[in-house]
Amino acid sequence: MEGSTNTGKSPPQDVSHYFSRTTNRRAPSRVKAFYKYFQIPGIQNLAGGMPFSSYFPFDTLEAGVALPNRFKPTPNDPVDPPNARAHKKGPEAAHLLVPHDSAEKDVLHKIDLSTALQYGTAQGYPSLYSFVRGFVQINMHPNIPYEGGAEVILTCGSTDGFSKILECFTNIWDEERDWIRDREGVLCEEFAYMNAIQTAAPRGLNVVTVKIDDEGMLAHGPGGLADVLDNWDVYRGKRPHIIYTVTMGQNPTSGLLSVKRRKEIYAICQKYDVLIAEDDPYWFLQFPSANELSLKARGHAVSENHPLEPYNYNTASGGKSSGYEFLDSLVPSYLSIDVDGRVIRMDTFSKCVAPGARLGWLTAQPKVVETIQRITETSTQQPSGFVQSVIAELLAGPSDTADDPGKGGSKDGSGWKVDGWVRWLEGLRGNYERRMQTMASALEEGRYLVRQSTNSEGFEEVSKTQIYDFNYPMAGMFLWLRCHFDTHPLYTEPHLVGAHNFTGPDLSRAFWLFQTKPKYRVLAAPGQMFAPSPAVSEESAWQYFRLCFAAVDEAIVKSSSENFVESARDFWKLDAKQVQELLDELAAPAPPSEAEAMAMSQAQYAINPTLC
């Protein structure tokens, strides 16, 4: 492929050979294509089947909103762990107002209800689309290596985005109708965000797991990506041609994939022509202090592939800076090495604004975005106009025209702009990093059960039993904890089970219920919830629990983590009768009082199990 004479970059490769049969039959919406004529100044529109905007029952949308500096950031320098006491909420707020009508003529700067609540284009509300597109191209991914760079399209969140990616690139397969040779597949980490996997499964796709380590997906070695693709069994169907992956704050394991590993995986994807669907809701939640904390507590880093000193990922590789020290310090997306245009990235406002907004965006080469737009035109059409207008006003703010009565998210009535948006992300990172440290520190102190006893000679003996382990979370909202059930006094292998001992999976189930008892009131997400296949569930998932340090009040994080430690220590002291009673309780229908207890508000539970 010849490179561009102007930029020295090659255009992205054509990936249309992976378009599904349905995608290839799609044509641009005739109705949506007609919308561009609605913007002609002075046009008397008798063509559009749109309600009259003055009949909308909303005159304005108004809200009190945080200023972007409400929360205190943590340092980008990983050798300077933040001080938890430094965080205080700022009391100041701004008054945001989306007017019914704005006199602004430029649709890329116009924010009002008369346009936001009307039928619109599938690409997204123009003013918000313009802000997101600029942020993505200039600040978030300034070094995309193919000619022309990437395009964006707004979505109803990452789940919606992934659903459209699957619609675009995979064909539905039916066991009763289709040949096995035609069955397509999707690759994912051996522990994965199950909403995404459950989006793929009903299409009849093979869900193929790849081994992971402390960073995330393995490129090489037994069960790694190369091993899976090199040794693909054609009797299972077609070799998978798309990866679903969460690379930053991997859900549920909190791994952070290094640039070195990304390059290894990307090279394998080039060899086998595999597309990468990169889902990164936690991109801005990377925790520089995790490696340093691990070094201090255990004498080794979480991963040797992440620098311990401050590092500028953009300029270190000879690229352009994002313009912000914070953004430059973050491990970049697969897009930064995507010379072929095989990466489709999902982003969301769920973790940085609110999940209920149901708003996000896809970033990919223009041809892919154009194709996703055709899917959107006949499905969701666009995200909620209410949400888009509020977020647009918050970030972009009103235009400079005198007749624009809108008010943005800044104190002076303007929008946050990119400066404010980055500052907000820094503050959120600070809050969640402090929470991570609080939980990890409490759990670090409880990894071992220490017992004292007196031997036959009268001497005191001290035994030390490891009951669980974890890695300090490098990113995200979760801590992935592995219980060492093989050290439990009642543990045995399946073929040796008797009346007074139990298998690992049975101990795991009993421990999960034990945590919820009144003394502890901790609700953790069992690892089997994140097993993409029965094999993973049976082999290893039962050893794990995912703890979320994001969902409860900050003041509860420490006490809830200590409650978990206490529940683990106490569980290792139970006798066979007590464990059996727990298993019997799980097997029996829950009485109303227990069901009500399990449905208590999250404030009464230490750790929220929400699978997000």
C-alpha positions as CSV (number, residue, x, y, z in Angstrom):
1,M,0.0,0.0,0.0
2,E,1.4,3.3,-1.0
3,G,1.8,6.1,1.6
4,S,0.4,9.6,1.3
5,T,2.8,12.0,-0.3
6,N,1.6,14.8,2.1
7,T,1.8,13.0,5.5
8,G,4.0,10.0,4.9
9,K,1.2,7.9,6.3
10,S,-0.6,5.1,4.5
11,P,-4.4,5.1,4.4
12,P,-6.2,2.5,6.5
13,Q,-6.7,-1.0,5.0
14,D,-10.0,-2.0,3.7
15,V,-11.7,-4.3,6.2
16,S,-15.0,-4.6,4.3
17,H,-14.2,-8.3,3.6
18,Y,-15.4,-8.9,7.2
19,F,-18.7,-7.0,6.8
20,S,-21.6,-9.2,7.6
21,R,-24.1,-10.2,4.9
22,T,-26.6,-7.8,6.5
23,T,-24.1,-4.9,6.5
24,N,-23.3,-5.4,2.9
25,R,-27.0,-5.1,2.0
26,R,-27.3,-1.8,3.9
27,A,-27.7,1.5,2.0
28,P,-27.6,5.0,3.5
29,S,-30.9,6.1,4.9
30,R,-32.8,8.2,2.4
31,V,-34.6,10.1,5.1
32,K,-31.4,10.9,7.1
33,A,-29.5,11.9,3.9
34,F,-32.3,14.5,3.3
35,Y,-31.7,16.2,6.7
36,K,-28.8,18.3,5.3
37,Y,-31.3,20.3,3.3
38,F,-33.1,21.3,6.5
39,Q,-30.2,23.5,7.4
40,I,-30.4,25.8,4.3
41,P,-31.0,29.3,5.7
42,G,-34.5,30.5,5.2
43,I,-35.7,27.2,3.8
44,Q,-39.5,26.7,4.1
45,N,-39.5,23.0,5.2
46,L,-42.6,21.2,4.0
47,A,-40.7,17.9,3.5
48,G,-39.8,16.8,7.0
49,G,-42.2,14.8,9.1
50,M,-41.2,16.6,12.2
51,P,-43.3,18.0,15.1
52,F,-43.3,21.7,15.6
53,S,-40.6,22.5,18.1
54,S,-42.6,25.2,19.9
55,Y,-45.0,22.4,20.9
56,F,-42.4,20.6,22.9
57,P,-43.5,20.8,26.6
58,F,-40.0,21.8,27.8
59,D,-39.0,25.4,27.9
60,T,-35.5,24.9,29.3
61,L,-33.3,22.2,30.9
62,E,-31.5,23.4,34.0
63,A,-29.3,21.8,36.6
64,G,-26.7,22.7,39.2
65,V,-23.4,21.1,38.1
66,A,-20.0,20.7,39.6
67,L,-17.1,22.9,38.6
68,P,-14.3,20.9,36.9
69,N,-11.9,21.5,39.9
70,R,-14.3,20.0,42.5
71,F,-12.0,17.0,43.2
72,K,-8.3,17.0,44.0
73,P,-6.1,15.1,41.5
74,T,-3.4,12.7,42.4
75,P,0.1,13.1,41.1
76,N,1.2,11.7,37.7
77,D,4.5,10.8,39.4
78,P,4.2,7.2,40.5
79,V,6.8,7.5,43.3
80,D,4.7,10.1,45.1
81,P,1.6,8.3,46.5
82,P,-1.3,10.6,47.2
83,N,-2.4,11.7,50.6
84,A,-5.9,10.5,51.3
85,R,-6.5,13.4,53.6
86,A,-5.9,15.9,50.8
87,H,-9.3,15.2,49.2
88,K,-12.1,17.6,49.9
89,K,-15.2,18.3,47.9
90,G,-15.4,21.9,46.6
91,P,-18.8,23.5,47.5
92,E,-18.9,25.7,44.4
93,A,-21.2,24.8,41.5
94,A,-22.4,26.3,38.3
95,H,-26.0,26.7,37.0
96,L,-26.4,25.0,33.6
97,L,-29.1,26.0,31.3
98,V,-30.1,24.6,27.9
99,P,-32.5,27.2,26.4
100,H,-35.4,26.4,24.1
101,D,-34.0,28.5,21.3
102,S,-30.5,29.8,20.5
103,A,-29.9,32.4,17.8
104,E,-26.6,30.7,16.8
105,K,-26.6,29.8,13.1
106,D,-23.7,27.4,13.1
107,V,-25.1,23.9,13.9
108,L,-21.7,22.9,15.3
109,H,-22.1,25.5,18.1
110,K,-25.8,25.6,18.4
111,I,-27.3,24.1,21.6
112,D,-31.0,24.4,22.3
113,L,-34.0,22.2,22.8
114,S,-35.6,23.0,19.5
115,T,-32.8,21.1,17.8
116,A,-31.8,18.6,20.4
117,L,-35.3,17.2,20.9
118,Q,-36.0,17.1,17.2
119,Y,-35.1,14.2,14.8
120,G,-31.4,14.4,14.2
121,T,-28.5,12.7,12.4
122,A,-27.2,9.3,13.4
123,Q,-23.7,10.8,13.9
124,G,-24.9,12.6,17.0
125,Y,-26.0,16.0,18.1
126,P,-23.7,18.3,16.0
127,S,-22.3,20.5,18.9
128,L,-21.5,17.5,21.1
129,Y,-20.2,15.5,18.1
130,S,-17.9,18.4,17.2
131,F,-16.5,18.6,20.8
132,V,-15.9,14.9,21.1
133,R,-14.4,14.6,17.7
134,G,-11.9,17.4,18.4
135,F,-11.0,16.0,21.8
136,V,-10.5,12.6,20.3
137,Q,-8.3,13.7,17.4
138,I,-6.3,16.4,19.1
139,N,-6.0,15.4,22.7
140,M,-7.0,11.8,23.3
141,H,-5.4,10.1,20.3
142,P,-3.0,12.7,18.7
143,N,-0.8,10.1,17.0
144,I,-3.0,7.7,15.0
145,P,-0.6,6.4,12.4
146,Y,-2.9,6.1,9.3
147,E,-3.6,8.9,6.8
148,G,-6.5,11.2,7.7
149,G,-6.9,9.9,11.2
150,A,-10.0,8.4,12.8
151,E,-13.6,9.4,12.8
152,V,-16.2,9.2,15.6
153,I,-19.8,8.5,16.0
154,L,-21.9,8.9,19.2
155,T,-23.5,5.8,20.8
156,C,-25.9,4.9,23.6
157,G,-22.9,3.7,25.6
158,S,-20.3,1.0,25.0
159,T,-22.8,-1.9,25.1
160,D,-24.7,-0.3,22.3
161,G,-21.4,0.3,20.5
162,F,-20.3,-3.3,20.8
163,S,-23.7,-4.5,19.6
164,K,-23.2,-2.5,16.5
165,I,-19.7,-3.7,16.0
166,L,-20.9,-7.3,16.1
167,E,-23.8,-6.4,13.7
168,C,-21.3,-4.9,11.3
169,F,-18.6,-7.6,11.4
170,T,-20.2,-10.9,12.2
171,N,-23.0,-13.1,10.8
172,I,-25.6,-14.9,12.9
173,W,-25.0,-18.6,13.0
174,D,-27.7,-21.2,13.8
175,E,-26.7,-24.7,14.8
176,E,-29.9,-26.2,13.3
177,R,-29.5,-24.4,10.0
178,D,-25.8,-23.6,9.2
179,W,-22.7,-25.6,8.6
180,I,-20.1,-25.6,11.4
181,R,-17.5,-24.4,8.9
182,D,-19.4,-21.1,8.7
183,R,-19.5,-20.4,12.4
184,E,-17.6,-17.2,13.3
185,G,-16.0,-16.4,16.6
186,V,-14.9,-13.6,19.0
187,L,-11.8,-13.7,21.1
188,C,-11.7,-12.3,24.7
189,E,-9.8,-12.5,27.9
190,E,-10.3,-15.6,30.0
191,F,-12.1,-13.4,32.5
192,A,-14.3,-10.8,30.8
193,Y,-17.1,-8.3,31.1
194,M,-20.1,-10.6,30.7
195,N,-22.6,-8.1,29.2
196,A,-20.4,-7.9,26.1
197,I,-20.0,-11.7,25.9
198,Q,-23.8,-12.1,26.3
199,T,-24.2,-9.8,23.4
200,A,-22.1,-12.1,21.2
201,A,-23.5,-15.5,22.4
202,P,-27.1,-15.1,21.0
203,R,-25.6,-14.6,17.5
204,G,-24.2,-18.1,17.7
205,L,-20.6,-16.9,17.8
206,N,-17.8,-19.0,19.2
207,V,-16.6,-17.3,22.4
208,V,-12.9,-18.1,22.5
209,T,-10.9,-17.3,25.6
210,V,-7.3,-16.2,25.7
211,K,-5.1,-16.6,28.8
212,I,-4.2,-13.5,30.8
213,D,-1.6,-12.4,33.3
214,D,-1.3,-9.4,35.7
215,E,-1.4,-7.0,32.7
216,G,-4.1,-8.6,30.6
217,M,-4.3,-10.7,27.5
218,L,-1.2,-12.8,26.8
219,A,0.4,-12.6,23.3
220,H,2.5,-15.7,23.6
221,G,2.9,-18.9,25.6
222,P,0.3,-21.6,26.3
223,G,-3.2,-20.3,25.9
224,G,-1.9,-16.9,24.6
225,L,-3.3,-15.3,21.5
226,A,-0.7,-16.7,19.1
227,D,-1.2,-20.2,20.6
228,V,-5.0,-20.0,20.1
229,L,-4.8,-18.8,16.5
230,D,-1.8,-21.0,15.5
231,N,-3.5,-24.1,16.6
232,W,-7.1,-23.3,15.7
233,D,-9.3,-26.4,15.2
234,V,-11.3,-25.8,12.0
235,Y,-13.9,-28.3,13.3
236,R,-14.9,-25.6,15.7
237,G,-15.7,-23.2,12.9
238,K,-13.9,-20.3,11.3
239,R,-10.8,-18.9,13.0
240,P,-12.0,-15.9,15.1
241,H,-11.5,-12.6,13.3
242,I,-12.3,-10.1,16.1
243,I,-11.1,-9.6,19.6
244,Y,-13.2,-8.0,22.4
245,T,-10.8,-6.6,25.0
246,V,-10.8,-4.2,28.0
247,T,-7.1,-3.1,28.2
248,M,-7.1,-0.4,30.9
249,G,-8.6,-1.4,34.2
250,Q,-9.6,-4.7,32.7
251,N,-13.0,-5.8,34.0
252,P,-12.8,-7.7,36.3
253,T,-9.1,-8.1,36.9
254,S,-8.0,-4.4,36.9
255,G,-5.0,-5.2,34.6
256,L,-3.4,-2.4,32.5
257,L,-1.9,-3.6,29.2
258,S,1.5,-2.1,28.5
259,V,2.5,-0.6,25.2
260,K,5.0,-3.5,24.8
261,R,2.3,-6.1,25.1
262,R,0.0,-4.1,22.8
263,K,2.6,-4.2,20.0
264,E,3.0,-7.9,20.4
265,I,-0.7,-8.5,20.2
266,Y,-1.2,-6.1,17.3
267,A,1.5,-7.9,15.3
268,I,-0.4,-11.2,15.8
269,C,-3.6,-9.6,14.7
270,Q,-1.8,-8.4,11.6
271,K,-0.6,-11.9,10.9
272,Y,-4.0,-13.4,11.2
273,D,-6.0,-10.4,10.0
274,V,-7.9,-10.0,13.3
275,L,-9.9,-6.8,14.2
276,I,-9.6,-5.3,17.7
277,A,-12.7,-4.1,19.5
278,E,-11.1,-2.1,22.3
279,D,-13.5,-1.2,25.2
280,D,-12.0,1.3,27.6
281,P,-14.4,2.9,30.0
282,Y,-11.6,3.2,32.6
283,W,-8.9,4.9,30.3
284,F,-8.5,7.9,32.6
285,L,-8.5,5.8,35.8
286,Q,-4.9,4.6,35.6
287,F,-3.1,4.6,39.0
288,P,0.6,5.5,39.0
289,S,0.9,4.6,42.7
290,A,0.0,0.9,42.3
291,N,3.4,-0.2,41.3
292,E,5.1,1.8,44.0
293,L,2.7,0.5,46.7
294,S,3.4,-3.1,45.5
295,L,7.1,-2.5,45.7
296,K,6.9,-1.2,49.2
297,A,4.6,-3.9,50.5
298,R,6.0,-6.9,48.6
299,G,9.3,-6.0,47.1
300,H,8.2,-6.2,43.5
301,A,6.1,-4.2,41.0
302,V,2.7,-5.3,39.7
303,S,4.3,-5.2,36.2
304,E,7.8,-4.5,35.1
305,N,6.5,-3.3,31.7
306,H,5.2,0.0,33.2
307,P,7.7,2.7,34.0
308,L,8.3,3.6,37.7
309,E,9.3,7.2,36.8
310,P,7.1,9.9,35.2
311,Y,6.7,9.1,31.5
312,N,5.2,10.9,28.5
313,Y,3.9,8.1,26.3
314,N,3.1,10.5,23.4
315,T,6.4,12.3,23.0
316,A,8.6,9.4,24.1
317,S,7.8,7.6,20.9
318,G,8.4,10.7,18.8
319,G,4.7,11.7,18.5
320,K,2.8,14.8,19.3
321,S,1.8,15.8,22.9
322,S,-1.9,15.8,23.8
323,G,-1.3,19.2,25.2
324,Y,-1.9,18.0,28.8
325,E,0.6,16.4,31.2
326,F,-2.2,14.2,32.6
327,L,-3.2,12.7,29.3
328,D,0.4,12.3,28.1
329,S,1.0,10.2,31.3
330,L,-1.7,7.6,30.4
331,V,-1.0,4.4,28.6
332,P,-2.3,5.1,25.1
333,S,-4.9,3.1,23.1
334,Y,-4.3,0.5,20.5
335,L,-5.2,3.3,18.1
336,S,-1.7,4.8,18.7
337,I,-0.2,1.8,16.9
338,D,-3.0,1.1,14.5
339,V,-1.2,1.4,11.2
340,D,-3.8,-0.8,9.4
341,G,-7.0,0.7,10.7
342,R,-8.2,-2.5,12.4
343,V,-9.0,-1.0,15.8
344,I,-12.6,0.0,16.7
345,R,-12.5,1.7,20.1
346,M,-15.5,2.1,22.5
347,D,-15.6,5.0,24.9
348,T,-18.4,6.0,27.3
349,F,-19.5,8.9,29.6
350,S,-20.8,6.2,32.1
351,K,-17.7,6.3,34.4
352,C,-16.9,10.0,34.0
353,V,-20.4,11.5,34.0
354,A,-23.1,9.0,34.9
355,P,-24.1,5.5,33.6
356,G,-27.7,6.6,33.3
357,A,-26.7,9.1,30.6
358,R,-26.4,6.1,28.2
359,L,-23.9,8.0,26.1
360,G,-20.6,7.2,24.5
361,W,-18.8,7.1,21.2
362,L,-16.9,4.8,18.8
363,T,-13.6,5.8,17.2
364,A,-12.4,4.0,14.1
365,Q,-11.2,4.5,10.5
366,P,-13.8,6.6,8.5
367,K,-15.1,3.7,6.4
368,V,-16.0,1.7,9.5
369,V,-17.6,4.7,11.2
370,E,-19.6,5.3,8.0
371,T,-20.8,1.7,8.1
372,I,-21.7,1.9,11.8
373,Q,-23.7,5.1,11.0
374,R,-25.8,3.2,8.5
375,I,-26.6,0.6,11.2
376,T,-27.5,3.5,13.6
377,E,-29.8,5.1,11.1
378,T,-32.2,2.2,11.3
379,S,-31.8,1.2,14.9
380,T,-31.1,3.7,17.8
381,Q,-30.9,6.6,15.3
382,Q,-29.0,8.7,18.0
383,P,-28.7,9.0,21.8
384,S,-31.2,10.9,23.8
385,G,-31.5,14.5,22.8
386,F,-32.0,15.5,26.5
387,V,-28.7,13.9,27.5
388,Q,-26.8,15.1,24.4
389,S,-27.9,18.7,24.9
390,V,-27.0,18.7,28.6
391,I,-23.5,17.2,28.1
392,A,-22.9,19.6,25.1
393,E,-23.8,22.6,27.3
394,L,-21.7,21.3,30.1
395,L,-18.6,20.8,28.0
396,A,-18.8,23.1,25.0
397,G,-21.1,25.7,26.5
398,P,-23.1,28.4,24.7
399,S,-21.9,30.2,21.6
400,D,-20.4,33.6,21.7
401,T,-23.5,35.1,20.1
402,A,-25.3,37.7,22.2
403,D,-28.7,36.1,21.6
404,D,-27.6,32.7,23.1
405,P,-29.2,32.5,26.6
406,G,-27.6,29.1,27.4
407,K,-25.3,28.6,30.3
408,G,-22.5,26.0,30.5
409,G,-20.7,24.2,33.2
410,S,-18.2,26.9,34.2
411,K,-18.8,29.6,36.8
412,D,-18.9,32.4,34.2
413,G,-21.6,30.5,32.2
414,S,-19.2,29.2,29.5
415,G,-18.6,25.5,29.0
416,W,-15.8,23.5,30.7
417,K,-14.0,23.3,27.3
418,V,-11.2,20.8,27.0
419,D,-9.2,22.4,29.9
420,G,-12.1,21.8,32.3
421,W,-12.9,18.4,30.9
422,V,-9.3,17.2,31.5
423,R,-9.3,18.7,34.9
424,W,-12.5,16.9,35.8
425,L,-11.0,13.6,34.7
426,E,-7.9,14.3,36.8
427,G,-10.0,14.9,39.8
428,L,-12.0,11.7,39.3
429,R,-8.8,9.7,39.0
430,G,-7.6,11.2,42.2
431,N,-10.8,10.1,44.1
432,Y,-10.7,6.6,42.8
433,E,-7.0,6.2,43.3
434,R,-7.3,7.1,46.9
435,R,-10.1,4.6,47.3
436,M,-8.0,1.9,45.6
437,Q,-5.2,2.6,48.1
438,T,-7.6,2.4,51.0
439,M,-9.0,-1.0,50.0
440,A,-5.7,-2.5,48.9
441,S,-3.9,-1.4,52.2
442,A,-6.7,-3.0,54.3
443,L,-6.6,-6.2,52.3
444,E,-2.8,-6.3,52.3
445,E,-2.8,-6.6,56.1
446,G,-5.1,-9.5,56.1
447,R,-3.6,-11.9,53.5
448,Y,-2.3,-14.3,56.1
449,L,-4.0,-16.1,59.0
450,V,-1.6,-16.3,61.9
451,R,-2.2,-19.0,64.5
452,Q,-0.4,-19.6,67.8
453,S,-0.3,-23.0,69.4
454,T,1.7,-25.0,72.0
455,N,3.5,-28.1,70.9
456,S,4.0,-31.3,72.9
457,E,7.2,-30.0,74.4
458,G,5.5,-26.9,75.7
459,F,7.0,-24.5,73.1
460,E,4.8,-22.0,71.4
461,E,4.5,-22.4,67.6
462,V,3.3,-19.8,65.1
463,S,1.8,-20.9,61.8
464,K,1.1,-18.5,58.9
465,T,-1.5,-19.5,56.3
466,Q,-2.2,-17.5,53.2
467,I,-5.9,-17.2,52.7
468,Y,-6.0,-14.9,49.7
469,D,-3.9,-12.8,47.3
470,F,-4.4,-9.9,44.9
471,N,-2.5,-7.5,42.7
472,Y,-2.6,-3.8,43.4
473,P,-5.1,-2.4,40.8
474,M,-3.2,-0.5,38.1
475,A,-6.4,1.0,36.7
476,G,-10.2,0.8,36.8
477,M,-12.6,0.4,39.7
478,F,-12.0,-3.1,40.9
479,L,-9.7,-5.3,42.9
480,W,-9.5,-9.0,41.7
481,L,-8.9,-11.2,44.7
482,R,-7.9,-14.9,44.5
483,C,-8.8,-17.1,47.5
484,H,-6.4,-19.9,48.4
485,F,-9.1,-22.4,49.3
486,D,-6.5,-25.2,49.1
487,T,-5.2,-23.9,52.4
488,H,-8.6,-24.2,54.1
489,P,-8.5,-27.0,56.7
490,L,-11.6,-28.6,55.1
491,Y,-10.4,-28.5,51.5
492,T,-10.0,-31.7,49.5
493,E,-9.7,-32.7,45.8
494,P,-13.1,-33.7,44.2
495,H,-12.2,-37.5,44.1
496,L,-11.6,-37.5,47.9
497,V,-14.7,-35.7,49.1
498,G,-16.2,-37.1,52.2
499,A,-18.5,-36.1,55.0
500,H,-16.1,-33.7,56.6
501,N,-14.4,-32.0,53.7
502,F,-15.3,-30.0,50.6
503,T,-14.1,-29.1,47.1
504,G,-12.8,-25.7,46.2
505,P,-16.0,-24.7,44.4
506,D,-18.2,-25.6,47.4
507,L,-16.0,-23.7,49.8
508,S,-16.2,-20.7,47.4
509,R,-20.0,-20.8,47.3
510,A,-20.1,-21.1,51.1
511,F,-17.7,-18.3,51.6
512,W,-19.6,-16.0,49.3
513,L,-22.8,-16.4,51.4
514,F,-20.8,-16.2,54.7
515,Q,-19.6,-12.7,53.7
516,T,-23.2,-11.5,53.6
517,K,-24.0,-12.5,57.2
518,P,-24.9,-9.7,59.7
519,K,-21.5,-9.5,61.3
520,Y,-19.8,-8.6,58.0
521,R,-22.5,-7.5,55.5
522,V,-20.1,-7.6,52.5
523,L,-21.4,-8.5,49.0
524,A,-18.7,-9.4,46.5
525,A,-19.1,-10.5,42.9
526,P,-18.0,-14.2,42.5
527,G,-15.5,-14.9,39.8
528,Q,-17.8,-17.3,38.0
529,M,-19.9,-14.3,36.9
530,F,-17.0,-13.3,34.7
531,A,-16.2,-16.7,33.1
532,P,-16.9,-16.5,29.4
533,S,-17.0,-20.3,29.1
534,P,-18.0,-23.3,31.3
535,A,-14.4,-24.5,31.1
536,V,-13.1,-21.3,32.7
537,S,-15.8,-21.4,35.3
538,E,-15.0,-25.0,36.4
539,E,-11.2,-24.7,36.2
540,S,-10.4,-21.5,38.0
541,A,-13.2,-18.8,38.2
542,W,-14.4,-20.2,41.6
543,Q,-11.2,-19.1,43.2
544,Y,-11.9,-15.4,42.6
545,F,-14.0,-12.5,43.8
546,R,-14.2,-9.0,42.3
547,L,-14.4,-6.2,44.9
548,C,-15.5,-2.7,43.7
549,F,-14.1,0.3,45.6
550,A,-16.1,2.8,43.5
551,A,-19.7,2.2,44.3
552,V,-20.0,2.9,48.0
553,D,-19.4,6.0,50.1
554,E,-15.7,6.7,50.5
555,A,-16.0,6.5,54.3
556,I,-17.2,2.9,53.9
557,V,-14.4,1.6,51.8
558,K,-12.0,1.0,54.7
559,S,-14.5,-0.5,57.0
560,S,-16.0,-2.7,54.3
561,S,-12.6,-4.0,53.3
562,E,-11.8,-4.8,56.9
563,N,-15.1,-6.6,57.2
564,F,-14.1,-8.7,54.2
565,V,-10.7,-9.6,55.9
566,E,-12.5,-10.5,59.0
567,S,-15.0,-12.7,57.1
568,A,-12.1,-14.5,55.4
569,R,-10.3,-15.2,58.6
570,D,-13.4,-16.4,60.4
571,F,-14.4,-18.6,57.4
572,W,-11.0,-20.4,57.6
573,K,-12.0,-21.4,61.2
574,L,-15.4,-22.9,60.4
575,D,-16.0,-26.6,61.0
576,A,-17.6,-29.0,58.5
577,K,-21.1,-28.6,60.0
578,Q,-21.0,-24.9,59.7
579,V,-19.9,-25.0,56.1
580,Q,-22.5,-27.6,55.2
581,E,-25.2,-25.4,56.8
582,L,-24.1,-22.5,54.4
583,L,-24.3,-24.8,51.4
584,D,-27.7,-26.1,52.5
585,E,-28.9,-22.5,52.8
586,L,-27.8,-21.7,49.3
587,A,-29.6,-24.8,48.0
588,A,-32.9,-24.0,49.8
589,P,-35.4,-21.3,48.7
590,A,-34.6,-18.1,50.6
591,P,-37.2,-17.2,53.2
592,P,-38.7,-13.7,52.8
593,S,-36.5,-12.3,55.6
594,E,-33.3,-13.5,53.9
595,A,-34.5,-12.3,50.5
596,E,-35.2,-8.9,52.0
597,A,-31.8,-8.8,53.6
598,M,-30.1,-9.5,50.2
599,A,-32.1,-6.7,48.7
600,M,-31.0,-4.1,51.2
601,S,-29.6,-0.8,49.9
602,Q,-26.0,-0.8,48.8
603,A,-25.1,1.4,51.8
604,Q,-25.7,-1.6,54.1
605,Y,-23.4,-3.8,51.9
606,A,-19.7,-3.1,51.9
607,I,-19.1,-3.9,48.2
608,N,-21.5,-3.4,45.4
609,P,-21.8,-6.4,42.9
610,T,-22.9,-4.4,39.9
611,L,-21.5,-5.9,36.8
612,C,-20.5,-2.6,35.1
